[in-house]
Amino acid sequence: MTEQELYEPYRTASIVTLGGEVYIPKRQAAQFLARCNKEGFGILGIDCIRQEGNRTILDSELIADFSSRAREDDSSFLRSTFEDALRFLDGIEGDEIFFSFTLKQVR
């Protein structure tokens, strides 16, 4: 599976920037992470934006960086980044939040 195929089911509810970056809504983010884990994509990082009316605002306070774990063996990398990404999502309140994921395919 390619990264583009991974995102495809989420595109209609997502925000896609002019540069092509896909931001998945909070209500679908955990499901997307489970799909990443199943398909062998680890999480290197997460960025967040907030939708306020017709404005989209990058929230520089809500960033997760797991890139240092890319040196772990593939199984540990997938498991640890999946678990920590879920914890990161669980700690964020609000419904109008969208997440962009930086991924690394390991299998």
C-alpha positions in Angstrom: 0.0 0.0 0.0 1.2 3.5 -0.8 0.9 6.5 1.5 -1.6 8.0 -1.0 -3.7 4.9 -0.8 -3.5 5.0 3.0 -5.0 8.5 3.0 -7.6 8.0 0.3 -10.6 6.9 2.5 -10.2 10.0 4.7 -9.8 12.7 2.0 -13.5 13.8 1.7 -13.7 14.7 5.5 -10.1 16.1 5.6 -8.6 19.5 4.9 -6.0 19.3 2.1 -3.6 22.3 1.9 -2.5 23.9 -1.4 0.8 21.9 -1.0 -1.2 18.7 -0.8 -0.8 18.0 3.0 -3.8 16.1 4.3 -5.2 17.0 7.7 -7.5 14.3 9.1 -10.4 15.3 11.5 -10.0 14.3 15.1 -13.0 12.0 14.9 -11.2 9.8 12.3 -7.6 10.2 13.5 -7.5 7.1 15.8 -8.9 5.0 13.0 -6.3 6.3 10.6 -3.5 5.5 13.1 -4.8 1.9 13.4 -4.8 1.6 9.6 -1.2 3.0 9.5 -0.1 0.4 12.1 -1.8 -2.4 10.2 -0.3 -1.4 6.9 3.3 -1.0 8.3 3.5 2.8 8.5 5.1 4.2 11.7 4.5 7.8 12.9 7.4 10.2 12.7 5.4 13.3 13.7 2.0 14.9 14.1 1.0 18.5 13.3 -2.4 20.0 14.3 -4.6 22.7 12.9 -7.8 24.2 14.3 -10.8 25.2 12.3 -12.3 28.4 13.7 -15.2 29.5 11.5 -13.8 29.8 8.0 -10.2 30.2 9.3 -7.6 27.4 9.6 -4.9 28.0 12.2 -1.8 26.0 12.6 -1.4 25.2 16.3 2.4 25.3 17.0 1.8 24.1 20.6 0.3 20.8 19.4 3.2 19.1 17.7 4.5 15.6 18.4 7.9 14.4 17.2 8.7 10.7 17.2 11.5 10.9 14.6 14.2 9.9 17.0 12.5 6.4 17.2 13.1 5.8 13.5 16.3 4.0 14.4 14.5 1.4 16.5 13.8 -2.0 14.9 10.7 -2.0 12.7 8.4 -3.8 15.2 9.3 -1.5 18.1 9.1 1.6 16.0 5.5 0.7 14.8 4.3 -0.3 18.2 5.8 2.6 20.2 4.9 5.4 17.8 1.3 4.0 17.4 0.8 3.9 21.2 2.3 7.4 21.8 0.4 8.9 18.9 -2.8 7.6 20.3 -1.9 9.1 23.7 -1.1 12.4 22.1 -4.5 12.5 20.3 -6.3 11.5 23.5 -4.8 14.5 25.3 -6.2 17.1 22.9 -9.6 18.6 23.5 -11.9 20.1 21.0 -13.8 18.9 18.0 -12.5 21.3 15.3 -9.0 19.9 15.3 -7.3 18.2 12.3 -4.1 16.2 12.3 -1.4 15.8 9.7 0.9 12.8 10.1 4.4 12.4 8.9 4.9 8.7 8.2 7.6 6.1 7.6 6.8 2.9 5.8 8.7 -0.1 7.4 7.0 -3.0 5.5 
